Amino acid sequence: MLKLFVWAENALYNLRNDLKGVTSMEYGIIGATTVVVVGGVVAGLGTPLNTIWTNIQTALTAAAG
């Protein structure tokens, strides 16, 4: 029973101090944050850009007619 306890304690200690994969997790978090920010910016620019292109189209149609 003591061997099992010591083995479990060592396993948990090694798991807690294992830093493998931490960098990839950080890159994943940075990537996800970037996607959210870029998505928000693009969504925020959608309506103003649509208005600008509509105004240009209206002006060109009026100039041609």
The first five atom37 places (N, CA, C, CB, O) and aatype in JSON, in Angstrom:
{
  "aatype": [12, 10, 11, 10, 13, 19, 17, 0, 6, 2, 0, 10, 18, 2, 10, 1, 2, 3, 10, 11, 7, 19, 16, 15, 12, 6, 18, 7, 9, 9, 7, 0, 16, 16, 19, 19, 19, 19, 7, 7, 19, 19, 0, 7, 10, 7, 16, 14, 10, 2, 16, 9, 17, 16, 2, 9, 5, 16, 0, 10, 16, 0, 0, 0, 7],
  "atom_mask": [
    [1, 1, 1, 1, 1],
    [1, 1, 1, 1, 1],
    [1, 1, 1, 1, 1],
    [1, 1, 1, 1, 1],
    [1, 1, 1, 1, 1],
    [1, 1, 1, 1, 1],
    [1, 1, 1, 1, 1],
    [1, 1, 1, 1, 1],
    [1, 1, 1, 1, 1],
    [1, 1, 1, 1, 1],
    [1, 1, 1, 1, 1],
    [1, 1, 1, 1, 1],
    [1, 1, 1, 1, 1],
    [1, 1, 1, 1, 1],
    [1, 1, 1, 1, 1],
    [1, 1, 1, 1, 1],
    [1, 1, 1, 1, 1],
    [1, 1, 1, 1, 1],
    [1, 1, 1, 1, 1],
    [1, 1, 1, 1, 1],
    [1, 1, 1, 0, 1],
    [1, 1, 1, 1, 1],
    [1, 1, 1, 1, 1],
    [1, 1, 1, 1, 1],
    [1, 1, 1, 1, 1],
    [1, 1, 1, 1, 1],
    [1, 1, 1, 1, 1],
    [1, 1, 1, 0, 1],
    [1, 1, 1, 1, 1],
    [1, 1, 1, 1, 1],
    [1, 1, 1, 0, 1],
    [1, 1, 1, 1, 1],
    [1, 1, 1, 1, 1],
    [1, 1, 1, 1, 1],
    [1, 1, 1, 1, 1],
    [1, 1, 1, 1, 1],
    [1, 1, 1, 1, 1],
    [1, 1, 1, 1, 1],
    [1, 1, 1, 0, 1],
    [1, 1, 1, 0, 1],
    [1, 1, 1, 1, 1],
    [1, 1, 1, 1, 1],
    [1, 1, 1, 1, 1],
    [1, 1, 1, 0, 1],
    [1, 1, 1, 1, 1],
    [1, 1, 1, 0, 1],
    [1, 1, 1, 1, 1],
    [1, 1, 1, 1, 1],
    [1, 1, 1, 1, 1],
    [1, 1, 1, 1, 1],
    [1, 1, 1, 1, 1],
    [1, 1, 1, 1, 1],
    [1, 1, 1, 1, 1],
    [1, 1, 1, 1, 1],
    [1, 1, 1, 1, 1],
    [1, 1, 1, 1, 1],
    [1, 1, 1, 1, 1],
    [1, 1, 1, 1, 1],
    [1, 1, 1, 1, 1],
    [1, 1, 1, 1, 1],
    [1, 1, 1, 1, 1],
    [1, 1, 1, 1, 1],
    [1, 1, 1, 1, 1],
    [1, 1, 1, 1, 1],
    [1, 1, 1, 0, 1]
  ],
  "atom_positions": [
    [[0.82, -1.19, 0.0], [0.0, 0.0, 0.0], [0.86, 1.26, 0.0], [-0.93, 0.0, 1.2], [0.55, 2.24, -0.67]],
    [[1.95, 1.21, 0.77], [2.86, 2.35, 0.81], [3.51, 2.57, -0.54], [3.93, 2.14, 1.88], [3.72, 3.72, -0.94]],
    [[3.83, 1.49, -1.26], [4.42, 1.62, -2.59], [3.47, 2.35, -3.53], [4.79, 0.24, -3.16], [3.89, 3.2, -4.31]],
    [[2.18, 2.02, -3.47], [1.18, 2.65, -4.32], [1.08, 4.14, -3.99], [-0.19, 1.97, -4.16], [1.0, 4.97, -4.9]],
    [[1.08, 4.47, -2.72], [1.02, 5.87, -2.31], [2.23, 6.65, -2.8], [0.91, 5.97, -0.79], [2.08, 7.75, -3.32]],
    [[3.42, 6.08, -2.64], [4.65, 6.75, -3.09], [4.63, 6.91, -4.6], [5.9, 5.97, -2.64], [5.01, 7.95, -5.13]],
    [[4.17, 5.85, -5.31], [4.1, 5.93, -6.77], [3.14, 7.04, -7.2], [3.66, 4.58, -7.37], [3.46, 7.81, -8.1]],
    [[1.96, 7.12, -6.58], [0.97, 8.14, -6.92], [1.5, 9.53, -6.6], [-0.35, 7.89, -6.16], [1.3, 10.47, -7.37]],
    [[2.16, 9.67, -5.48], [2.72, 10.96, -5.11], [3.78, 11.41, -6.11], [3.32, 10.9, -3.7], [3.8, 12.57, -6.51]],
    [[4.65, 10.49, -6.52], [5.68, 10.82, -7.51], [5.05, 11.16, -8.86], [6.66, 9.65, -7.67], [5.5, 12.07, -9.55]],
    [[4.01, 10.42, -9.24], [3.34, 10.67, -10.52], [2.71, 12.06, -10.52], [2.28, 9.6, -10.79], [2.84, 12.8, -11.49]],
    [[2.04, 12.41, -9.44], [1.42, 13.74, -9.36], [2.48, 14.84, -9.32], [0.54, 13.84, -8.12], [2.28, 15.9, -9.92]],
    [[3.59, 14.61, -8.64], [4.67, 15.59, -8.59], [5.24, 15.81, -9.99], [5.79, 15.14, -7.63], [5.45, 16.95, -10.41]],
    [[5.49, 14.71, -10.71], [6.03, 14.82, -12.07], [5.05, 15.49, -13.01], [6.41, 13.44, -12.6], [5.45, 16.28, -13.87]],
    [[3.77, 15.2, -12.87], [2.76, 15.82, -13.72], [2.67, 17.32, -13.46], [1.41, 15.17, -13.49], [2.54, 18.12, -14.39]],
    [[2.73, 17.7, -12.2], [2.64, 19.12, -11.83], [3.85, 19.9, -12.32], [2.5, 19.26, -10.32], [3.72, 21.07, -12.67]],
    [[5.02, 19.29, -12.34], [6.24, 19.98, -12.73], [6.61, 19.79, -14.19], [7.37, 19.53, -11.87], [7.66, 20.26, -14.63]],
    [[5.77, 19.09, -14.95], [6.04, 18.86, -16.37], [5.65, 20.1, -17.16], [5.28, 17.6, -16.89], [4.48, 20.49, -17.15]],
    [[6.6, 20.7, -17.83], [6.34, 21.92, -18.59], [6.29, 21.68, -20.09], [7.4, 22.94, -18.29], [6.25, 22.63, -20.87]],
    [[6.28, 20.43, -20.52], [6.19, 20.12, -21.94], [4.83, 20.57, -22.46], [6.42, 18.62, -22.2], [3.81, 20.32, -21.83]],
    [[4.83, 21.21, -23.6], [3.57, 21.64, -24.21], [3.07, 22.98, -23.74], [0.0, 0.0, 0.0], [2.06, 23.47, -24.25]],
    [[3.73, 23.59, -22.78], [3.26, 24.88, -22.27], [3.39, 25.95, -23.34], [4.06, 25.3, -21.01], [2.5, 26.78, -23.49]],
    [[4.47, 25.93, -24.09], [4.68, 26.93, -25.14], [3.61, 26.8, -26.21], [6.08, 26.78, -25.76], [3.09, 27.81, -26.68]],
    [[3.28, 25.58, -26.61], [2.25, 25.41, -27.64], [0.89, 25.88, -27.12], [2.17, 23.94, -28.1], [0.09, 26.41, -27.88]],
    [[0.63, 25.69, -25.84], [-0.62, 26.19, -25.27], [-0.65, 27.72, -25.31], [-0.8, 25.69, -23.83], [-1.68, 28.32, -25.59]],
    [[0.48, 28.33, -25.02], [0.55, 29.79, -25.06], [0.31, 30.29, -26.48], [1.92, 30.29, -24.53], [-0.41, 31.26, -26.69]],
    [[0.92, 29.64, -27.45], [0.7, 30.03, -28.85], [-0.76, 29.84, -29.25], [1.61, 29.22, -29.78], [-1.31, 30.64, -30.0]],
    [[-1.38, 28.79, -28.75], [-2.8, 28.57, -29.03], [-3.67, 29.68, -28.47], [0.0, 0.0, 0.0], [-4.61, 30.14, -29.12]],
    [[-3.36, 30.11, -27.26], [-4.13, 31.19, -26.64], [-3.91, 32.49, -27.4], [-3.72, 31.36, -25.16], [-4.86, 33.24, -27.62]],
    [[-2.68, 32.77, -27.8], [-2.39, 33.98, -28.58], [-3.12, 33.93, -29.91], [-0.86, 34.13, -28.81], [-3.7, 34.93, -30.34]],
    [[-3.11, 32.77, -30.57], [-3.8, 32.63, -31.85], [-5.3, 32.84, -31.72], [0.0, 0.0, 0.0], [-5.91, 33.52, -32.54]],
    [[-5.89, 32.24, -30.7], [-7.34, 32.4, -30.49], [-7.7, 33.85, -30.19], [-7.81, 31.49, -29.34], [-8.72, 34.35, -30.68]],
    [[-6.89, 34.51, -29.4], [-7.14, 35.92, -29.09], [-7.04, 36.77, -30.35], [-6.15, 36.42, -28.04], [-7.84, 37.69, -30.56]],
    [[-6.05, 36.47, -31.19], [-5.89, 37.21, -32.44], [-7.1, 37.03, -33.35], [-4.61, 36.76, -33.17], [-7.57, 38.0, -33.95]],
    [[-7.61, 35.82, -33.44], [-8.79, 35.55, -34.27], [-9.99, 36.34, -33.76], [-9.11, 34.05, -34.29], [-10.74, 36.9, -34.56]],
    [[-10.18, 36.39, -32.46], [-11.31, 37.13, -31.89], [-11.17, 38.63, -32.17], [-11.42, 36.88, -30.37], [-12.15, 39.28, -32.54]],
    [[-9.98, 39.17, -32.0], [-9.77, 40.61, -32.22], [-9.96, 40.96, -33.69], [-8.36, 41.03, -31.75], [-10.65, 41.93, -34.01]],
    [[-9.35, 40.18, -34.59], [-9.48, 40.46, -36.02], [-10.94, 40.31, -36.45], [-8.57, 39.52, -36.86], [-11.44, 41.12, -37.24]],
    [[-11.63, 39.3, -35.95], [-13.04, 39.13, -36.27], [-13.88, 40.31, -35.82], [0.0, 0.0, 0.0], [-14.77, 40.75, -36.54]],
    [[-13.59, 40.83, -34.64], [-14.32, 42.0, -34.15], [-14.06, 43.24, -34.98], [0.0, 0.0, 0.0], [-14.98, 44.02, -35.24]],
    [[-12.81, 43.43, -35.4], [-12.48, 44.59, -36.22], [-13.16, 44.49, -37.58], [-10.95, 44.71, -36.4], [-13.72, 45.47, -38.07]],
    [[-13.1, 43.31, -38.2], [-13.72, 43.14, -39.51], [-15.23, 43.31, -39.42], [-13.37, 41.75, -40.09], [-15.84, 43.93, -40.29]],
    [[-15.84, 42.77, -38.38], [-17.28, 42.93, -38.21], [-17.65, 44.4, -37.99], [-17.78, 42.08, -37.03], [-18.68, 44.87, -38.46]],
    [[-16.8, 45.11, -37.28], [-17.05, 46.53, -37.03], [-16.89, 47.39, -38.27], [0.0, 0.0, 0.0], [-17.53, 48.44, -38.39]],
    [[-16.04, 46.96, -39.2], [-15.82, 47.73, -40.43], [-16.8, 47.38, -41.54], [-14.41, 47.51, -40.93], [-16.85, 48.08, -42.55]],
    [[-17.57, 46.32, -41.38], [-18.46, 45.86, -42.43], [-19.47, 46.9, -42.88], [0.0, 0.0, 0.0], [-19.57, 47.19, -44.07]],
    [[-20.2, 47.48, -41.96], [-21.24, 48.45, -42.3], [-20.67, 49.75, -42.87], [-22.08, 48.76, -41.07], [-21.18, 50.23, -43.88]],
    [[-19.64, 50.34, -42.27], [-19.08, 51.56, -42.87], [-18.53, 51.34, -44.28], [-17.98, 52.11, -41.97], [-18.7, 52.18, -45.16]],
    [[-17.87, 50.21, -44.5], [-17.34, 49.94, -45.84], [-18.47, 49.74, -46.84], [-16.43, 48.71, -45.82], [-18.38, 50.18, -47.99]],
    [[-19.53, 49.08, -46.43], [-20.68, 48.89, -47.3], [-21.29, 50.24, -47.67], [-21.73, 47.98, -46.64], [-21.69, 50.45, -48.81]],
    [[-21.38, 51.14, -46.71], [-21.92, 52.47, -46.97], [-21.04, 53.24, -47.96], [-22.05, 53.27, -45.66], [-21.55, 53.91, -48.85]],
    [[-19.74, 53.14, -47.79], [-18.81, 53.84, -48.7], [-18.97, 53.32, -50.12], [-17.34, 53.66, -48.23], [-19.06, 54.11, -51.06]],
    [[-19.0, 51.99, -50.29], [-19.13, 51.42, -51.64], [-20.49, 51.75, -52.26], [-18.93, 49.9, -51.6], [-20.58, 51.94, -53.47]],
    [[-21.53, 51.82, -51.45], [-22.86, 52.2, -51.96], [-22.84, 53.64, -52.43], [-23.94, 52.0, -50.88], [-23.43, 53.96, -53.46]],
    [[-22.2, 54.52, -51.69], [-22.09, 55.93, -52.1], [-21.3, 56.07, -53.39], [-21.42, 56.76, -50.99], [-21.66, 56.87, -54.26]],
    [[-20.24, 55.3, -53.53], [-19.44, 55.35, -54.76], [-20.28, 54.87, -55.93], [-18.16, 54.5, -54.62], [-20.26, 55.47, -57.0]],
    [[-21.02, 53.78, -55.75], [-21.85, 53.24, -56.82], [-22.92, 54.25, -57.22], [-22.49, 51.91, -56.39], [-23.19, 54.44, -58.4]],
    [[-23.53, 54.88, -56.24], [-24.57, 55.87, -56.53], [-24.0, 57.06, -57.3], [-25.22, 56.35, -55.23], [-24.61, 57.55, -58.25]],
    [[-22.82, 57.51, -56.89], [-22.18, 58.64, -57.57], [-21.81, 58.29, -59.01], [-20.94, 59.08, -56.8], [-21.99, 59.1, -59.92]],
    [[-21.29, 57.08, -59.21], [-20.92, 56.67, -60.57], [-22.15, 56.48, -61.45], [-20.11, 55.36, -60.53], [-22.12, 56.82, -62.63]],
    [[-23.21, 55.95, -60.89], [-24.44, 55.77, -61.66], [-25.02, 57.13, -62.06], [-25.48, 54.96, -60.85], [-25.48, 57.31, -63.18]],
    [[-24.99, 58.09, -61.13], [-25.5, 59.44, -61.42], [-24.63, 60.13, -62.47], [-25.55, 60.29, -60.14], [-25.15, 60.84, -63.33]],
    [[-23.32, 59.94, -62.41], [-22.4, 60.57, -63.37], [-22.55, 59.96, -64.76], [-20.95, 60.43, -62.89], [-22.42, 60.67, -65.76]],
    [[-22.83, 58.67, -64.83], [-22.96, 58.0, -66.12], [-24.31, 58.28, -66.77], [-22.78, 56.51, -65.95], [-24.43, 58.21, -67.99]],
    [[-25.32, 58.59, -65.98], [-26.68, 58.76, -66.52], [-27.01, 60.13, -66.76], [0.0, 0.0, 0.0], [-28.11, 60.44, -67.2]]
  ]
}
